[in-house]
Amino acid sequence: MIKGTRKAHETVPVCLSPYYGGIFLRKKWSIIGQTDASDRTFAERLGVSPFLAGILRRRHITDEQEAKEFLYPERSQAYYDPFLMKDMDRAVNRIRRAIEASEKIVVYGDYDVDGITSTTLLVRALRRLGATADYYIPDRQEGYGLHTEALNKLAAGGAGLVVTVDCGIAGMAEVEAARGVIDIVVTDHHLPSETLPNAVAVVDPHRADCEYPFKELAGVGVAFKVCQALFRELRDEEFEDDLEIVALGTVADIVPLLSENRKLVKLGLEHIKETKLEGLRQLIEVAGLGGKEVTSGQVGFVLAPRLNAAGRLETAMRGVELLMTEDENKARDIALTLNELNSERQQVEADILEQAKKQLASVDTVSARALVVVGKAWHPGVIGIVASRLVDLYYRPTVVVSIQDGVGKGSCRSIKGFHLFDALTAAKDTLVQFGGHEMAAGLTVLPDKIDALRDALETYAQAHMTEEDYVPCLELEAELRPEEVTVDLVKELSHLEPYGMSNPRPLFACFGAQGFDVRAIGREGQHLKFFIDGVGQTLQAIGWNMIEKGVMVERGPVDIAYMPELNEWNGKISVQCKLVELRSSLGRSPLTRDILGGIYLALKKLPQLSENVEQLADSCGVSGDTMKTTLKIFEELGLVMRGGMGYCFAPSPKHKLHLEDSETYRKYANR
């Protein structure tokens, strides 16, 4: 029996993966590789262990200099020259003229964390250069990007120059309408179309004619390059201020943490430790991270959502105000407000998610290659998060559309292999406008075009995706037994930080682990804790919100996918395993006549057969793959039937059955 706050009868059957709305998500476990002989030579040159050298190799880092820059980005050479970006010289010259003429400059940003940090960074830098600088961010009701009405208001308010950050690359019509009214410099990082805005300057590393070596900067990264160029030209100084702001936006925008991004985030996290930004300090305190070392994960999952809450439910101007203020009391008040808004956002998100799942209950989500859900007046500030949740649940590219005032605003999230921007380009005839990246995008669509959009995405997916692409894969760095995990090893792995897109935290596998002393922990007993025996040491395993899987650990050996981490208690440092996935090791033996007979008898003892294969597998003490194959054999033999409500037993056969009568069993036996 599991120890802890839950009673035995409160433990629900184990399900390895969620079953939602008709789709059963099962992940493939894929071992990327193990350390080989070549890693030892590479390790000697780098001064690291062969184990770490193997991880670098599997991430396609095999050059010694490249490896050193990856492991120690803070020591790497200077940043790339900002003037390698196309139009950077034109942007700097126009901003210089505005500063010298005391012309009012308005930084026009976006309402997400990348836009908030981009806006803050550039306004602070411009003011240090003596500029008369202000900022403007549209709210979500107004919509993403440039708006002619807003530009006209800024011009009427005395602005002579608008510099966009994290937006503007798709504003061809708005820039054209502003000609002769106000000058515009566009700085962005989103993918451009074939036509660029006719602005004073268009600074975007994704321009086809831009030779900048690193294309994957966030919007705040491009704003940082503008700041570098300005300070070099106007002050003959290297700009290295406010890197904590750059790190916030870069991590939050989920861009690849490679090259310059990696250096910016690594240095930015160091700046966060001793930040002088009062607003950021208060946000860290309110989020419960005071006195702790802030990691990229905490930036992405703790700080960014609170900062994002300003633009999701209220106005993103509040987020800029937080990062700009030097008043402690004001900063505290704003941070507390953002914390409350984040809680409110979570509830709004949960409500919309439930409505979306109900819609999808009537959809064949197994056959569908892309999902589109639609709601009236769904809050536009959270539909992007809902789209991400649906991708997690169904593993399908997903579009969530909110219809207000006869217009649909949509947020899109994708899976590996499905390029959203390309897909929306293929579906552009169904859209009013769109923009974004490979994995995330936004769109505007008229309600009567939503079905056509759904069909267009299906057509694109059929042409570009395979069935295998729709099976999520859990990529494991290597098999790592408990006895191999040491404090020194975990400390060495920390050189791979900061983790993020294109540099995920490495996961390891341990097959056939025998757990003991299984217990529930946490205020509501929702978390799982047990111990694993290794040679010479015992490791603690922690599974957050995994208590339902405790029964599996008690029944026999399990396979675990985990992250090794250090745990300090009473001054003693030890290694523990943070569980990511857990599955039973039972039932991996060949499907013999005796095993099939045993499974049949175990199924007969159940009150009823579940439609959830994994629950049936757990009830019989076998793996999900074994149960899936077994049920197919039983169907072919006429022992069970599958209907609308799941599996049920067929009437007792009147003749003797032979396993060889099942085509699946014959194939299995021959294999």
C-alpha positions in Angstrom: 0.0 0.0 0.0 1.2 3.5 -0.8 2.2 5.4 2.3 1.1 9.0 2.8 -2.1 11.0 2.9 -4.1 9.0 0.5 -5.9 5.8 1.5 -5.5 2.6 -0.5 -9.0 2.8 -2.0 -8.4 6.4 -3.2 -5.6 5.3 -5.6 -7.0 5.3 -9.1 -5.8 2.9 -11.8 -2.5 3.9 -13.4 -2.6 5.3 -16.9 0.8 5.9 -18.5 -0.5 8.7 -20.8 -3.6 10.8 -20.9 -6.7 9.7 -22.7 -8.7 12.7 -23.8 -11.6 13.1 -26.2 -11.0 10.0 -28.2 -7.2 10.1 -28.8 -4.9 7.9 -26.8 -1.4 9.5 -26.5 1.3 7.0 -26.1 4.9 8.1 -26.5 7.7 6.2 -28.2 10.8 6.0 -26.0 13.9 6.6 -28.1 17.4 6.3 -26.8 19.6 8.8 -28.8 22.8 6.9 -28.0 25.5 5.9 -25.6 29.1 7.1 -25.0 31.4 5.6 -27.6 35.2 5.4 -28.0 35.5 8.6 -30.0 34.0 10.6 -27.1 37.0 9.8 -24.9 39.4 11.6 -27.3 37.0 14.5 -27.6 36.6 14.6 -23.8 40.4 14.8 -23.3 40.7 17.8 -25.6 37.8 19.6 -23.8 38.7 18.6 -20.3 35.4 17.0 -19.6 34.1 13.5 -19.0 33.4 11.2 -21.9 29.8 11.1 -20.8 29.4 14.9 -21.3 31.4 14.7 -24.6 28.9 12.1 -25.8 26.0 14.4 -25.1 27.7 17.2 -27.1 28.4 14.8 -30.0 24.7 13.7 -30.1 23.8 17.4 -30.3 26.0 17.7 -33.3 28.7 19.7 -31.5 31.9 18.0 -32.6 34.3 21.0 -33.1 36.5 21.8 -30.1 36.0 25.6 -30.4 32.3 25.3 -30.9 32.1 23.0 -27.9 33.9 25.4 -25.7 31.7 28.3 -26.8 28.7 26.1 -26.1 29.8 25.1 -22.6 31.2 28.5 -21.6 29.2 31.1 -23.7 30.1 33.8 -21.2 33.8 33.4 -22.2 33.2 33.3 -25.9 34.3 36.0 -28.3 32.5 39.3 -28.9 29.0 39.4 -30.3 28.4 39.5 -34.1 28.7 42.9 -35.6 25.2 44.5 -35.4 25.9 46.3 -38.7 25.9 43.0 -40.5 22.1 43.2 -40.3 20.6 44.7 -43.4 19.4 48.3 -42.9 21.0 48.6 -39.5 23.0 51.6 -40.7 19.8 53.3 -42.0 18.0 52.6 -38.7 20.8 54.1 -36.7 21.2 57.2 -38.9 17.4 57.9 -38.6 17.4 57.4 -34.8 20.6 59.6 -34.5 18.9 62.4 -36.4 15.8 62.2 -34.1 18.0 62.4 -31.0 20.0 65.3 -32.3 16.8 67.2 -33.3 15.1 66.4 -29.9 12.4 64.7 -32.0 10.0 62.5 -30.1 10.6 58.8 -30.6 7.9 56.2 -29.8 8.9 52.5 -29.5 5.9 50.5 -30.7 5.9 46.9 -29.3 3.9 43.7 -28.9 1.9 42.6 -25.9 3.7 39.4 -25.1 6.9 39.1 -22.9 9.2 39.4 -25.9 7.4 42.6 -26.9 7.3 44.0 -23.4 11.1 43.4 -22.8 12.0 44.6 -26.3 10.1 47.8 -25.6 11.6 48.3 -22.2 15.1 47.6 -23.4 15.0 50.1 -26.3 13.3 52.9 -24.4 15.8 52.7 -21.6 18.7 52.7 -24.0 17.3 55.6 -26.0 16.8 57.7 -22.9 20.3 57.0 -21.8 21.4 58.4 -25.1 19.5 61.6 -24.5 16.5 60.8 -26.6 12.9 61.9 -26.0 11.5 58.4 -26.0 8.1 57.0 -25.1 6.4 53.7 -25.8 3.1 52.3 -27.1 1.8 48.7 -27.1 -1.7 47.8 -28.5 -3.9 45.7 -26.4 -5.2 42.3 -27.6 -8.6 43.7 -28.5 -6.9 46.1 -30.8 -4.8 43.3 -32.2 -1.2 42.4 -33.0 1.1 44.6 -35.1 0.8 48.1 -36.5 -2.5 49.9 -36.7 -3.1 53.0 -38.8 -5.3 54.7 -36.2 -2.7 54.2 -33.5 0.1 55.6 -35.8 -2.0 58.6 -36.6 -2.6 59.3 -32.8 1.1 59.0 -32.1 1.8 61.5 -34.9 -0.9 63.8 -33.6 0.8 63.5 -30.1 4.0 65.0 -31.5 6.0 61.8 -32.4 8.2 62.1 -35.5 9.6 58.6 -35.5 8.2 55.2 -34.6 10.6 52.3 -34.0 8.8 48.9 -33.9 10.1 46.0 -31.8 8.9 42.4 -32.2 6.4 43.5 -34.8 6.0 45.4 -38.0 7.4 43.0 -40.6 3.8 42.3 -41.9 2.6 45.9 -41.7 3.0 46.8 -45.4 -0.4 48.6 -45.6 0.0 50.5 -42.4 3.5 51.7 -43.2 2.4 52.8 -46.6 -0.6 54.7 -45.1 1.8 56.5 -42.6 4.1 57.8 -45.3 4.2 61.6 -45.0 2.6 61.4 -41.6 5.3 59.7 -39.5 8.6 57.9 -40.2 8.8 54.3 -39.3 11.8 52.0 -38.6 10.8 48.4 -38.4 12.8 46.0 -36.2 11.4 42.5 -36.0 12.3 38.8 -36.0 9.2 37.2 -37.5 9.3 35.6 -40.9 8.8 38.2 -43.7 6.7 37.6 -46.8 8.1 38.3 -50.2 7.2 42.0 -49.9 8.7 44.1 -47.1 7.2 47.3 -45.6 8.3 50.5 -47.4 9.8 51.9 -44.1 12.8 54.0 -43.5 14.6 50.8 -42.5 13.6 47.2 -42.0 15.9 45.3 -39.6 15.0 41.6 -39.5 17.6 38.8 -39.7 15.1 36.7 -41.6 15.2 39.0 -44.6 16.3 37.0 -47.6 19.0 39.7 -48.3 20.3 39.9 -44.7 23.7 38.3 -44.2 23.6 38.3 -40.4 25.2 35.0 -39.3 22.6 34.1 -36.6 18.9 34.2 -37.7 17.2 33.0 -34.6 17.2 36.0 -32.3 14.0 36.9 -30.4 12.5 40.3 -30.9 14.4 41.5 -27.8 17.6 40.1 -29.3 17.1 42.2 -32.4 16.4 45.2 -30.2 19.6 44.5 -28.3 21.5 44.6 -31.6 20.0 48.0 -32.3 21.1 49.2 -28.9 24.6 47.8 -29.6 24.8 49.7 -33.0 23.5 52.9 -31.4 26.0 52.9 -28.6 28.8 52.0 -30.9 28.0 54.9 -33.2 26.9 57.6 -30.8 29.1 56.8 -27.8 31.9 54.6 -29.1 30.9 52.2 -26.4 30.0 48.5 -26.2 26.4 48.1 -25.0 26.1 45.4 -22.3 23.3 46.8 -20.1 20.0 45.3 -19.1 20.9 41.8 -20.1 18.4 40.4 -17.6 15.7 42.0 -19.7 17.1 40.4 -22.8 17.2 37.0 -21.1 13.6 37.3 -20.0 12.3 38.0 -23.5 14.6 35.4 -25.2 13.6 32.6 -22.9 9.9 33.5 -23.0 9.7 33.6 -26.8 11.0 30.0 -27.0 13.7 30.7 -29.6 16.7 28.3 -30.0 19.1 28.7 -27.1 22.2 28.5 -29.3 24.9 30.9 -30.5 24.1 34.5 -29.4 20.9 33.5 -27.7 22.8 31.2 -25.5 25.3 33.8 -24.5 22.6 36.5 -23.9 20.6 34.2 -21.7 23.6 32.9 -19.8 24.9 36.4 -19.1 21.4 37.6 -18.4 20.7 35.0 -15.8 23.9 36.2 -14.0 22.6 39.7 -14.2 19.3 38.6 -12.6 21.2 37.5 -9.4 22.1 41.2 -8.7 19.6 43.1 -10.8 19.1 46.7 -10.0 15.7 46.7 -11.8 13.3 47.3 -8.9 10.3 45.8 -10.9 12.1 42.6 -11.7 13.3 42.2 -8.1 9.7 42.6 -6.8 8.4 40.2 -9.5 11.0 37.6 -8.3 9.9 38.1 -4.7 6.1 37.8 -5.4 6.7 34.7 -7.5 8.4 33.0 -4.6 11.9 33.0 -6.0 13.5 35.4 -3.6 16.9 34.3 -2.5 17.0 31.5 -5.0 19.1 31.1 -8.1 16.8 31.8 -11.1 17.1 29.3 -13.9 15.9 29.5 -17.5 13.2 27.1 -16.6 12.0 29.4 -13.8 12.1 32.4 -16.2 9.9 30.5 -18.7 7.4 28.9 -16.3 7.3 31.3 -13.3 8.4 34.8 -14.2 7.3 35.0 -17.8 3.6 33.9 -17.2 3.2 36.7 -14.6 4.7 39.3 -16.9 2.6 38.0 -19.7 -0.5 38.2 -17.7 -0.4 42.0 -18.1 -0.9 41.7 -21.9 -3.2 38.8 -21.7 -6.0 40.1 -19.5 -5.2 43.9 -19.1 -2.6 45.9 -21.0 1.0 45.1 -21.7 1.8 48.7 -20.9 1.6 47.6 -17.2 4.5 45.1 -17.8 6.7 47.8 -19.3 5.8 50.1 -16.4 7.0 47.4 -14.0 10.4 47.0 -15.7 10.8 50.8 -16.1 9.9 52.0 -12.6 12.5 52.7 -9.9 10.0 53.2 -7.1 9.9 50.2 -4.8 6.3 50.6 -3.6 5.0 51.1 -7.1 7.0 48.1 -8.3 5.6 46.0 -5.5 2.0 47.0 -6.3 2.4 46.2 -10.0 4.1 42.9 -9.2 1.2 41.9 -6.9 -1.3 42.9 -9.5 0.4 40.8 -12.2 0.5 37.8 -9.8 -3.3 38.1 -9.2 -3.9 38.5 -13.0 -1.9 35.4 -13.6 -4.1 33.4 -11.2 -7.2 34.8 -13.0 -5.6 33.9 -16.4 -5.2 30.3 -15.2 -8.9 30.0 -14.4 -10.0 31.6 -17.7 -7.6 29.3 -19.5 -9.0 26.2 -17.7 -12.6 27.2 -18.6 -11.8 27.6 -22.3 -9.8 24.4 -22.4 -12.8 22.5 -21.1 -15.0 24.0 -23.8 -12.5 23.1 -26.5 -12.2 19.5 -25.3 -16.0 19.2 -25.4 -15.9 20.4 -29.0 -13.3 17.8 -29.9 -15.2 15.0 -28.2 -17.3 14.8 -31.4 -14.2 14.9 -33.7 -12.2 11.9 -34.8 -9.0 13.3 -33.4 -7.1 10.2 -34.3 -7.7 10.6 -38.0 -7.6 14.4 -38.0 -4.2 15.8 -39.0 -4.9 19.3 -37.7 -7.4 20.6 -35.1 -9.4 23.8 -35.3 -11.7 24.8 -32.4 -13.9 27.9 -32.3 -15.5 29.8 -29.5 -17.5 33.0 -29.1 -15.8 35.8 -27.2 -13.1 33.5 -25.8 -10.5 35.7 -24.2 -7.9 36.5 -26.9 -5.2 36.7 -24.3 -5.3 33.0 -23.4 -6.2 31.2 -26.6 -2.5 30.7 -27.4 -2.0 28.9 -24.1 -5.1 26.8 -24.8 -3.7 25.9 -28.2 -0.5 24.7 -26.5 -2.5 22.6 -24.0 -4.4 21.0 -26.8 -1.2 20.1 -28.6 0.0 18.5 -25.4 -3.2 16.5 -25.1 -3.8 15.4 -28.7 -0.4 15.9 -30.4 -1.9 17.6 -33.4 -1.2 21.1 -34.9 -4.0 23.2 -33.3 -5.7 26.5 -34.1 -7.9 28.1 -31.4 -10.2 30.8 -32.8 -12.1 33.4 -30.8 -15.0 35.1 -32.6 -15.9 38.7 -31.6 -17.7 41.3 -33.6 -18.0 39.0 -36.6 -14.2 38.4 -36.8 -12.1 35.4 -35.7 -8.8 35.9 -34.1 -6.7 32.7 -33.9 -3.6 31.4 -32.1 -1.8 28.4 -33.6 0.7 26.0 -32.1 2.4 23.1 -33.9 4.2 19.8 -33.6 7.6 18.8 -35.0 7.5 18.6 -38.8 4.4 20.8 -39.3 5.7 24.2 -40.3 2.9 26.6 -39.3 4.0 29.6 -41.3 4.3 27.6 -44.4 0.9 25.9 -43.7 -0.8 29.2 -43.2 0.8 30.5 -46.4 -0.7 27.6 -48.2 -4.1 28.5 -46.7 -3.7 32.3 -47.1 -6.8 32.5 -49.4 -8.9 31.6 -46.4 -7.4 34.2 -44.1 -7.5 38.0 -43.6 -4.0 38.1 -42.3 -1.5 35.9 -40.5 2.1 35.8 -39.2 4.4 33.8 -37.0 7.0 31.1 -36.9 7.4 27.4 -37.6 5.9 26.4 -34.2 3.6 29.3 -33.3 1.5 31.8 -35.3 -1.4 34.1 -35.1 -4.2 34.7 -37.7 -7.4 36.6 -38.5 -10.2 34.7 -40.2 -13.8 35.4 -41.1 -16.2 33.0 -39.5 -17.5 31.7 -42.9 -13.9 30.8 -43.9 -13.1 28.6 -40.8 -14.2 25.3 -42.4 -12.1 26.2 -45.5 -9.2 26.9 -43.2 -9.6 23.5 -41.5 -9.7 21.8 -44.9 -6.6 23.7 -46.1 -4.6 22.7 -43.1 -5.7 19.1 -43.6 -4.6 19.2 -47.2 -1.2 20.7 -46.2 -0.7 18.0 -43.6 -1.5 15.2 -45.9 1.1 16.5 -48.3 3.9 17.1 -45.7 3.3 14.7 -42.8 3.4 11.0 -42.3 1.6 8.8 -39.8 4.8 8.4 -37.8 5.0 12.2 -37.4 1.9 12.1 -35.3 3.4 9.7 -32.7 5.1 11.8 -29.9 8.6 10.7 -29.1 10.3 10.9 -25.8 13.9 11.4 -26.7 16.3 10.0 -24.0 19.9 10.9 -23.9 21.2 7.5 -22.7 20.5 4.7 -20.3 21.8 5.7 -16.9 21.6 3.2 -14.0 21.3 4.5 -10.4 24.8 3.5 -9.6 26.1 5.7 -12.4 24.5 8.9 -11.1 26.9 10.9 -8.9 26.9 14.4 -7.5 29.9 15.2 -9.7 28.1 14.0 -12.8 25.1 16.2 -12.1 27.3 19.2 -11.5 29.1 18.6 -14.8 25.8 18.4 -16.6 25.0 21.9 -15.4 27.5 23.2 -18.0 24.8 22.4 -20.6 22.6 25.1 -19.0 20.7 27.3 -19.9 18.2 24.8 -21.3 15.5 25.7 -23.8 14.5 25.2 -27.4 17.2 23.3 -29.4 19.0 22.6 -26.1 16.6 20.6 -23.9 17.5 19.4 -20.5 18.8 15.8 -21.0 16.6 12.9 -20.1 17.9 9.6 -19.1 16.3 6.1 -18.9 16.6 3.4 -16.3 14.9 0.1 -17.4 13.6 -2.5 -15.0 14.1 -0.4 -11.9 12.8 -1.9 -8.7 11.2 0.7 -6.5 10.4 0.4 -2.8 9.0 2.5 0.1 6.4 4.0 -2.2 4.6 7.0 -0.7 2.4 10.0 -1.4 3.8 13.4 -0.6 2.5 16.9 -0.9 -0.3 18.8 0.8 -3.0 16.8 -1.0 -0.9 13.7 -1.5 -0.7 14.2 -5.2 3.0 13.6 -5.7 4.9 10.3 -5.8 8.0 9.4 -4.0 9.9 6.1 -3.9 13.5 4.8 -3.8 15.5 2.8 -6.3 18.3 0.4 -5.3 21.5 0.7 -7.2 25.0 -0.8 -6.6 26.4 0.9 -3.6 23.7 3.6 -3.4 20.0 4.3 -3.1 18.4 7.0 -5.1 15.2 9.0 -4.3 12.7 9.4 -7.2 10.1 12.2 -7.2 7.2 12.3 -9.6 5.2 15.5 -9.4 1.4 14.8 -9.8 2.2 11.1 -10.4 0.6 9.5 -7.4 -1.7 7.4 -9.5 1.3 5.6 -10.9 2.4 4.4 -7.4 0.5 1.2 -7.8 2.7 0.4 -10.9 5.9 0.8 -8.8 4.6 -1.5 -6.1 3.6 -4.2 -8.5 7.0 -4.7 -10.0 9.9 -3.3 -12.0 9.3 -0.1 -13.9 11.0 1.9 -16.6 11.7 5.5 -15.7 12.6 8.5 -17.8 14.1 11.1 -15.5 16.3 14.1 -14.9 19.0 13.7 -12.3 19.2 16.7 -9.9 20.8 17.6 -6.6 18.8 17.7 -3.4 20.1 19.5 -0.3 18.7 18.5 3.1 20.2 19.3 6.5 23.5 20.4 4.8 23.8 17.1 2.9 23.8 17.0 -0.9 22.4 13.9 -2.6 21.2 13.0 -6.0 17.5 12.4 -6.8 15.6 11.5 -9.9 12.9 13.9 -11.1 10.6 11.7 -13.0 9.2 12.7 -16.4 7.6 9.4 -17.5 7.1 6.1 -15.9 5.9 2.8 -17.4 5.7 -0.8 -16.3 8.5 -3.2 -17.2 6.1 -6.2 -16.7 4.7 -8.1 -19.6 7.7 -7.7 -21.9 8.2 -11.4 -22.3 7.0 -13.2 -25.5 3.3 -13.7 -25.9 3.1 -17.4 -25.1 -0.1 -19.4 -24.8 0.2 -19.3 -21.0 0.7 -15.6 -20.9 -2.3 -15.0 -23.2 -4.4 -17.3 -21.1 -3.3 -15.5 -17.9 -4.3 -12.1 -19.4 -7.7 -13.5 -20.5 -8.4 -14.8 -17.0 -7.3 -11.4 -15.5 -9.6 -9.5 -17.8 -12.5 -11.8 -16.9 -12.1 -10.9 -13.2 -12.6 -7.2 -14.0 -16.1 -5.7 -13.4 -16.0 -4.3 -16.9 -13.5 -3.7 -19.7 -12.2 -0.2 -20.0 -11.9 1.6 -23.3 -8.5 2.7 -22.1 -5.9 0.2 -23.1 -3.4 1.4 -20.6 -5.8 1.0 -17.7 -6.4 -2.6 -18.9 -2.7 -3.2 -19.1 -2.1 -1.9 -15.6 -4.9 -4.0 -14.2 -3.3 -7.1 -15.7 0.2 -6.2 -14.9 1.5 -6.0 -18.5 2.8 -3.3 -20.7 0.5 -1.2 -22.9 2.1 -2.7 -26.1 1.4 -6.2 -24.8 -2.2 -5.4 -24.0 -2.7 -3.8 -27.4 -1.5 -6.8 -29.2 -3.4 -9.2 -27.0 -6.7 -7.4 -27.5 -6.2 -7.6 -31.3 -5.6 -11.3 -31.0 -8.7 -11.8 -28.8 -10.7 -9.8 -31.3 -9.6 -12.0 -34.2 -10.4 -15.1 -32.2 -13.9 -13.8 -31.3 -13.2 -13.5 -27.6 -13.8 -9.8 -27.3 -15.6 -7.2 -29.3 -15.0 -3.5 -29.7 -18.0 -1.2 -29.8 -18.8 2.5 -29.3 -18.3 2.2 -25.6 -14.9 0.3 -25.8 -14.2 -3.4 -25.3 -16.6 -6.1 -24.1 -16.5 -9.9 -24.0 -18.1 -11.7 -26.9 -20.5 -14.7 -26.3 -18.6 -17.8 -25.3 -17.3 -19.6 -28.4 -19.0 -23.0 -29.2 -15.9 -24.5 -30.8 -12.3 -25.0 -29.7 -10.1 -22.0 -30.5 -6.6 -22.2 -31.9 -4.2 -19.3 -31.5 -3.0 -19.8 -35.0 -6.4 -18.8 -36.2 -5.4 -15.2 -35.4 -3.4 -13.5 -38.1 -1.8 -11.2 -35.6 -0.7 -14.1 -33.4 0.8 -15.9 -36.5 2.8 -12.8 -37.5 3.9 -12.3 -33.9 5.0 -15.9 -33.6 6.8 -15.9 -36.9 8.6 -12.7 -35.8 
